[in-house]
Amino acid sequence: MATKKVYRVELRCTFEEWWRYNVQMQCGAFDEHNERIGFTATEQTIAEVGASLQVAPDKGSYRRTLVLESAACHHARFLIYIMPHTLPSESRLEHTPPFEISLRIACNGKEQRNEQLKVNQWSGTSIERMLD
């Protein structure tokens, strides 16, 4: 019998203009034969893409930390999409450097990874992690 693992991914961002981004997190859970046995997802949609918000919405409408757990599985595949719905407040590239996010990954309660990643303010990013 294969060992069952539960993976937990935590995405955290302290960037002042984090409210300009929608986030989707998805996780496919797989057995030892690579058959998908579970799927979980969460999202934080603040506005439709192209909304061009001029000011941040109420802070209660977005979270600085998002968490997603897998179903019990042999291995998992996490996908994270960070998509701008409103362009940066500055129009010059030199005034809009990438911002940092923190990605923590745990398996059965034990931390496996703690990564700091850069996100382009104009395009956002997509992140994939295969965990076994």
C-alpha positions as CSV (number, residue, x, y, z in Angstrom):
1,M,0.0,0.0,0.0
2,A,1.4,3.4,-1.0
3,T,2.0,6.1,1.6
4,K,-0.6,8.8,1.5
5,K,0.6,12.3,1.6
6,V,-1.3,15.6,2.1
7,Y,0.4,18.6,0.6
8,R,-0.2,22.2,1.7
9,V,0.8,25.2,-0.4
10,E,0.7,28.6,1.1
11,L,1.1,31.7,-1.1
12,R,1.8,35.0,0.7
13,C,2.4,38.5,-0.6
14,T,3.0,41.8,1.2
15,F,3.3,43.9,-2.0
16,E,1.3,47.1,-1.4
17,E,-0.4,46.8,-4.8
18,W,-1.3,43.1,-4.4
19,W,-5.0,44.1,-4.9
20,R,-4.3,44.6,-8.6
21,Y,-4.0,40.8,-9.1
22,N,-6.4,37.9,-9.3
23,V,-5.0,34.5,-8.1
24,Q,-6.0,30.9,-8.9
25,M,-4.5,27.9,-7.2
26,Q,-5.3,24.3,-8.4
27,C,-4.1,20.9,-7.2
28,G,-4.4,17.6,-8.9
29,A,-3.8,14.6,-6.5
30,F,-2.5,11.4,-8.1
31,D,-2.1,7.7,-7.0
32,E,1.1,5.6,-7.5
33,H,-0.2,4.8,-11.1
34,N,-0.4,8.5,-12.0
35,E,-4.2,8.4,-12.0
36,R,-5.8,11.5,-10.7
37,I,-7.7,10.7,-7.6
38,G,-8.6,14.2,-6.4
39,F,-8.7,17.9,-7.4
40,T,-8.9,21.0,-5.2
41,A,-8.8,24.7,-6.1
42,T,-9.2,28.1,-4.6
43,E,-9.2,31.6,-6.1
44,Q,-9.2,35.2,-5.2
45,T,-10.9,37.2,-7.9
46,I,-10.9,40.9,-7.1
47,A,-12.0,42.3,-10.4
48,E,-12.5,41.3,-14.0
49,V,-9.4,41.5,-16.2
50,G,-9.2,45.0,-17.7
51,A,-11.1,46.6,-14.8
52,S,-8.6,49.5,-14.5
53,L,-9.4,50.2,-10.8
54,Q,-8.1,53.5,-9.7
55,V,-7.9,52.7,-6.0
56,A,-7.7,49.5,-3.9
57,P,-10.9,47.9,-2.9
58,D,-11.8,47.4,0.8
59,K,-9.0,45.3,2.3
60,G,-11.6,42.8,3.5
61,S,-12.2,41.9,-0.2
62,Y,-8.7,40.4,-0.7
63,R,-6.3,38.2,1.2
64,R,-2.6,38.5,1.5
65,T,-2.3,34.7,2.2
66,L,-3.9,32.0,0.2
67,V,-3.7,28.3,1.2
68,L,-4.6,25.1,-0.7
69,E,-4.3,21.5,0.4
70,S,-4.3,18.3,-1.7
71,A,-6.4,15.3,-1.1
72,A,-4.4,12.3,0.4
73,C,-2.3,11.0,-2.5
74,H,1.0,9.5,-3.7
75,H,2.0,12.7,-5.5
76,A,0.5,16.1,-6.5
77,R,0.7,18.8,-9.1
78,F,0.0,22.4,-8.1
79,L,-0.6,25.2,-10.5
80,I,-0.8,28.9,-9.4
81,Y,-1.8,31.7,-11.7
82,I,-1.3,35.4,-10.7
83,M,-3.0,37.6,-13.2
84,P,-3.2,41.4,-13.3
85,H,-6.7,42.8,-13.7
86,T,-5.5,46.4,-13.4
87,L,-2.2,47.7,-14.8
88,P,0.5,49.1,-12.4
89,S,0.1,52.6,-11.2
90,E,3.3,53.7,-12.8
91,S,3.6,53.6,-16.6
92,R,7.5,53.4,-16.8
93,L,9.1,50.0,-16.6
94,E,11.9,51.2,-14.4
95,H,9.4,52.3,-11.8
96,T,7.6,48.9,-11.8
97,P,10.2,46.3,-10.7
98,P,9.0,42.7,-10.0
99,F,7.5,42.1,-6.6
100,E,8.1,39.2,-4.3
101,I,5.8,36.4,-3.2
102,S,6.5,33.7,-0.7
103,L,5.6,30.1,-1.5
104,R,5.7,27.5,1.3
105,I,5.1,23.9,0.7
106,A,4.5,21.3,3.4
107,C,3.9,17.5,3.3
108,N,2.0,15.9,6.1
109,G,2.6,19.0,8.2
110,K,6.4,19.1,7.7
111,E,7.8,22.0,5.6
112,Q,9.5,20.9,2.5
113,R,10.2,24.2,0.7
114,N,10.1,27.9,1.4
115,E,10.7,29.8,-1.8
116,Q,10.8,33.6,-2.6
117,L,9.7,34.2,-6.2
118,K,9.6,37.4,-8.3
119,V,6.4,38.4,-10.2
120,N,6.4,40.8,-13.1
121,Q,3.9,43.6,-12.3
122,W,2.7,43.8,-16.0
123,S,2.2,40.2,-16.8
124,G,1.8,38.3,-13.6
125,T,3.1,34.7,-13.6
126,S,2.2,31.1,-13.6
127,I,3.9,28.6,-11.3
128,E,3.9,24.8,-11.4
129,R,5.2,22.5,-8.8
130,M,5.3,18.7,-9.0
131,L,5.4,17.2,-5.5
132,D,6.3,13.6,-4.6
